[in-house]
Amino acid sequence: MTAPEQRDGTDAARPAPTDPPHDHRQAGQPHDHRGAHLPGGPTDPATGLPADLPADLKTGIPGDLRPGMPDALPEDLTGAVTEAAAEGVLGRTFRALSIGIVSVVFLIAFEATAVGTAMPVAARELHGIPLYAFAFSAYFTTSLFAMVLSGQWADRRGPLQPLATGITAFGAGLLLSGAAGSMWVFIAGRAVQGLGGGLVIVALYVVIGRAYPERIRPAIMAAFAASWVIPSVVGPLAAGTVTEHLGWRWVFVGIPALIVIPLALALPQIRRMASGPADPDAPPLPYDRRRIRLALGISAGAGLLQYAGQELNWLAVLPAAAGVALLVPAVRGLLPTGTVRAARGLPSVILLRGVAAGSFIAAESFVPLMLVTQRGLTPTMAGLSLAVGGATWALGSYVQSRPRLEPYRERLMVSGMVLVAASIAVAPTVLIPAVPVWIVAVAWAFGCFGMGMVIASTSVLLLKLSAPEEAGSNSAALQISDGLSNVLLLALGGAAFAALGGEALGAAAHGTAAGAATGSHPAAFAAVFVPMAVVAVVGAWVATRVVVREK
């Protein structure tokens, strides 16, 4: 499985009266906003609806998408509006949009789970084993910058342009990597793909925040999580078969052609339901160049730290220091004030996303290697031991989407982080020969269930605490927390792993003679799992601070 920022959706708050021209609300405090903009101007005296409202919407507008409409509708429209208000994500109003965006996520999920299988073969054929890690880090570092750009772009011009541009870049990156004749060109393709992925994920958040009413946003989030189930199980096996019989390049060049169909469904609906700025009557705001510079700094800083963590020599201190110098001001400038100290409300939501994602993904990355080198499983069986997690992740996301559990969202998040911490702590017990191997599959199933509740809920609360004009920037902050924590905790875990003999175990996993001659090094794995379990426990405390208490 891969970074969880692509395994969820979003949510927002209930409708409210029109905000004053100068909104003095503070980030992190709950406030109401509308999920969509309808045409303004004079109203039809016969119906009370806006006169320039499109005909296909006059007969069925969900209640929380009706800003400015009268409380009592004409009798002949009451039934139609009531029926539309009860629609789900596959109702007449949202069906094409839901199928389109979920299909896009499905294909991105399939690519994410398949690339890991094809990557070793690609690196070997391109003579790029020494640069292997950069093929992964290039994606994350460029996506951090793209997330900030996408947030500003979507806030100012709507999510349609960044989404279309992001998908185009994502496909172009896949084609570039698939056609690469050298490892550096392959890495460049991964970097372009990361730019596209960062643009897409933030734009999707804004689409959901504008197009879907509050009551069904948890449901579309659950659909996002469910779209990872089949790729998590089938992706590695399909990629292995394609790589073996057709070649690794087809894993990269085949997916762009499949994205055309879901785009044909989604883009027209996004143009109709979520295009343009949040407030079309307001003058367009200029791009915040300072934030864009900080985004470049956070990407470069994360890349330098990852490089330093892999080198493990005194010269690596220099890039590590440079990385920290770039990261500190960038994090302070791009994340809401109070994020690092877990201030209540939005800052804690964003911090929790990073803590949950980073600890779980860093630990998950080492599970297959541990099972192969310490318990003798084949790589396929080791990967399949985590496959059930795709289903339980989707189940956790589904559980949090139930309306009757909305009052208990904070408790769900705390419980989810406890499950995550427990799963990370239990997994390395297989280093003891007497412990059965299947305990990892069971533990990870529970951990993924907890992640499904936590990751989806952070998305729900993010837009609930965001005004419409802030949705893009706050979504970008959430994704930055997610992606940055993945890079930093993976670098930390990787450095500790290598320092305690992990490089030899990595060689064993690839079947080299040097690695095969190396004995067991359980301390190398303990150095990864124990700290990540501690980070997850901290996340359980942060989850108690995501809701602002009423005075």
ZITA-V803630 format. One record per backbone hydrogen bond with DSSP energy under -0.5 kcal/mol. CO is the residue of the C=O (numbers start at 1). NH is the residue of the N-H. E is the energy in kcal/mol with one decimal. If there is no record, write none. Layout:
co: <CO/CO>
nh: <NH/NH>
e: <E/E>
This chain:
co: <3/4/14/21/22/26/42/43/44/44/47/49/50/54/54/55/57/60/62/63/64/66/71/74/74/75/77/78/79/80/81/82/83/84/88/91/94/95/96/97/98/99/100/101/102/103/104/105/106/107/108/109/110/111/112/114/114/115/116/118/119/120/121/122/123/124/126/128/129/131/131/132/132/133/133/134/136/136/137/138/139/140/141/142/143/144/145/146/147/148/149/150/151/152/153/154/155/157/158/159/160/161/162/163/164/165/166/167/168/169/170/171/172/173/174/175/177/182/183/184/185/186/187/188/189/190/191/192/193/194/195/196/197/198/199/200/201/202/203/204/205/206/207/208/213/213/214/214/216/217/218/219/220/221/222/223/225/226/226/227/228/229/230/230/231/233/234/235/236/237/238/239/240/241/242/242/247/248/248/249/249/250/252/254/255/255/256/257/258/259/260/261/262/263/265/266/267/268/269/270/274/279/287/288/289/290/291/292/293/294/295/296/297/298/299/300/301/302/303/304/305/306/307/308/313/314/315/315/316/317/318/319/320/321/322/323/324/325/326/327/328/329/330/331/336/338/339/343/345/345/346/347/348/349/350/351/352/353/354/355/356/357/358/359/360/361/362/363/363/364/364/366/367/368/369/370/370/371/371/372/378/379/380/381/383/384/384/386/387/387/388/388/389/390/391/392/393/394/395/396/397/398/399/402/403/405/406/408/409/410/411/412/413/414/415/416/417/418/419/420/421/422/423/424/426/427/428/429/431/432/436/437/437/438/439/440/441/442/443/444/445/446/447/448/449/450/451/452/453/454/455/456/457/458/459/459/460/461/462/463/463/464/465/467/467/468/470/471/472/473/474/475/476/477/478/479/480/481/482/483/484/485/486/487/488/489/490/491/492/493/494/495/496/497/498/501/501/502/503/504/505/506/507/508/512/513/515/521/521/522/523/525/525/526/528/529/530/531/532/533/534/535/536/537/538/539/541/542/543/545/547>
nh: <6/7/33/23/24/29/51/45/47/48/74/44/53/57/58/59/60/62/65/66/35/69/73/77/78/79/81/82/83/84/85/86/86/87/91/95/98/99/100/101/102/103/104/105/106/107/108/109/110/111/112/113/114/115/116/117/118/119/120/122/123/124/125/126/128/127/183/131/132/134/135/135/136/136/137/138/139/140/141/142/143/144/145/146/147/148/149/150/151/152/153/154/155/156/157/158/278/276/162/163/164/165/166/167/168/169/170/171/172/173/174/175/176/177/178/179/180/186/187/188/189/190/191/192/193/194/195/196/197/198/199/200/201/202/203/204/205/206/207/208/209/210/211/212/216/217/217/218/220/221/222/223/224/225/226/227/228/229/230/231/232/233/234/235/235/237/238/239/240/241/242/243/244/245/246/247/250/251/252/252/253/254/256/258/258/259/259/260/262/263/264/265/266/267/269/270/271/272/273/274/159/282/289/292/293/294/295/296/297/298/299/300/301/302/303/304/305/306/307/308/309/310/311/312/316/317/318/319/320/321/322/323/324/325/326/327/328/329/330/331/332/333/334/335/339/343/342/348/348/349/350/351/352/353/354/355/356/357/358/359/360/361/362/363/364/365/366/366/367/367/368/370/371/372/373/374/375/375/377/376/382/383/384/385/386/387/388/389/390/391/391/392/393/394/395/396/397/398/399/400/401/401/402/405/406/408/409/412/413/414/415/416/417/418/419/420/421/422/423/424/425/426/427/428/429/430/431/432/433/435/439/440/441/442/443/444/445/446/447/448/449/450/451/452/453/454/455/456/457/458/459/460/461/462/11/463/464/465/465/13/466/31/28/470/471/471/474/475/476/477/478/479/480/481/482/483/484/485/486/487/488/489/490/491/492/493/494/495/496/497/498/499/500/502/501/504/505/506/507/508/509/510/512/511/516/517/518/524/525/526/527/528/529/530/532/533/534/535/536/537/538/539/540/541/542/543/544/545/546/345/549>
e: <-1.2/-2.5/-1.2/-0.7/-0.6/-1.8/-3.0/-0.6/-0.9/-3.5/-0.5/-3.6/-1.5/-1.5/-1.0/-0.6/-1.4/-0.5/-2.2/-1.1/-0.7/-1.8/-0.6/-1.7/-1.2/-0.7/-2.5/-2.5/-2.3/-2.2/-2.4/-1.0/-0.5/-1.6/-1.9/-2.0/-2.9/-2.6/-2.2/-2.6/-2.3/-1.9/-1.8/-2.1/-2.5/-2.3/-2.3/-2.7/-2.3/-2.3/-2.4/-2.2/-1.8/-2.5/-0.8/-0.9/-1.6/-2.4/-0.6/-2.2/-2.8/-2.1/-2.4/-2.0/-3.5/-1.2/-0.7/-1.1/-1.9/-0.6/-0.8/-1.2/-0.5/-1.2/-2.4/-2.3/-0.6/-1.4/-2.8/-1.7/-1.8/-1.5/-1.0/-2.1/-2.1/-1.2/-2.0/-2.8/-2.1/-2.0/-2.6/-2.9/-2.0/-1.9/-2.7/-1.8/-0.8/-0.9/-0.6/-2.0/-2.5/-2.7/-2.4/-2.4/-2.0/-2.5/-2.7/-2.4/-2.4/-2.5/-1.8/-2.3/-2.5/-2.5/-2.5/-1.6/-1.0/-1.9/-2.6/-2.2/-2.1/-1.9/-2.1/-2.3/-2.4/-2.1/-1.9/-2.0/-2.7/-2.5/-2.0/-2.4/-2.3/-1.3/-1.8/-2.5/-1.4/-1.9/-2.4/-2.4/-2.5/-1.8/-3.1/-1.7/-1.4/-0.7/-1.1/-0.6/-1.8/-2.1/-2.0/-1.9/-1.9/-2.2/-2.6/-1.6/-1.7/-1.6/-0.6/-0.5/-2.1/-1.4/-3.5/-0.6/-1.9/-0.5/-3.2/-2.9/-2.3/-2.1/-2.7/-2.8/-2.2/-2.3/-2.9/-1.8/-1.1/-1.3/-0.7/-0.9/-2.4/-1.3/-0.6/-0.6/-1.3/-0.8/-0.8/-0.7/-0.6/-1.8/-2.0/-1.2/-2.6/-2.3/-0.7/-2.5/-2.5/-1.6/-2.7/-2.6/-0.8/-1.4/-1.3/-1.7/-2.4/-2.4/-2.2/-2.0/-2.0/-2.6/-1.9/-2.5/-2.8/-1.9/-2.0/-2.3/-2.2/-2.1/-2.2/-2.6/-2.3/-1.2/-1.5/-1.6/-1.4/-1.6/-1.1/-0.7/-1.9/-2.7/-2.3/-2.5/-2.2/-2.4/-1.6/-2.4/-2.4/-0.6/-1.1/-3.3/-2.1/-1.8/-2.0/-2.0/-1.8/-2.8/-1.5/-1.1/-0.6/-1.8/-2.3/-2.3/-2.8/-1.8/-1.5/-2.6/-2.9/-2.4/-2.7/-1.9/-1.9/-2.5/-2.1/-1.7/-2.8/-2.0/-0.5/-1.3/-0.6/-1.0/-0.6/-2.2/-2.3/-2.3/-2.6/-2.2/-0.6/-0.9/-2.0/-0.7/-2.6/-2.4/-2.3/-1.2/-1.4/-1.1/-0.6/-1.3/-1.7/-0.6/-0.6/-1.9/-2.5/-1.7/-2.1/-2.5/-2.2/-2.3/-2.5/-1.9/-0.9/-0.6/-1.5/-1.7/-1.5/-1.6/-1.6/-2.2/-2.1/-2.3/-2.7/-2.4/-2.2/-1.9/-2.2/-2.1/-2.6/-2.4/-2.5/-2.2/-2.1/-2.3/-2.0/-0.7/-2.1/-1.6/-1.9/-1.8/-0.6/-2.0/-1.3/-1.9/-0.6/-1.9/-2.7/-3.0/-1.7/-1.8/-2.3/-2.6/-1.7/-2.2/-2.3/-2.4/-1.6/-2.3/-2.9/-1.2/-1.6/-2.4/-1.4/-2.0/-2.7/-2.0/-1.1/-1.4/-1.2/-1.6/-0.5/-0.6/-0.9/-0.7/-0.7/-1.8/-0.7/-1.0/-2.8/-2.3/-2.3/-2.0/-2.2/-2.3/-2.6/-2.4/-2.0/-3.2/-3.1/-1.8/-1.7/-2.1/-2.8/-2.6/-1.9/-2.2/-2.5/-2.9/-2.8/-2.3/-2.2/-2.5/-2.6/-2.3/-1.1/-2.5/-1.5/-0.5/-1.2/-2.5/-1.8/-1.9/-2.1/-1.0/-2.2/-1.6/-2.4/-1.6/-1.5/-1.1/-0.8/-2.4/-2.1/-1.3/-2.5/-2.1/-1.4/-2.2/-1.9/-2.3/-2.1/-1.9/-2.0/-1.7/-1.4/-1.3/-2.3/-2.1/-1.4/-2.1/-0.8/-1.9/-0.5>
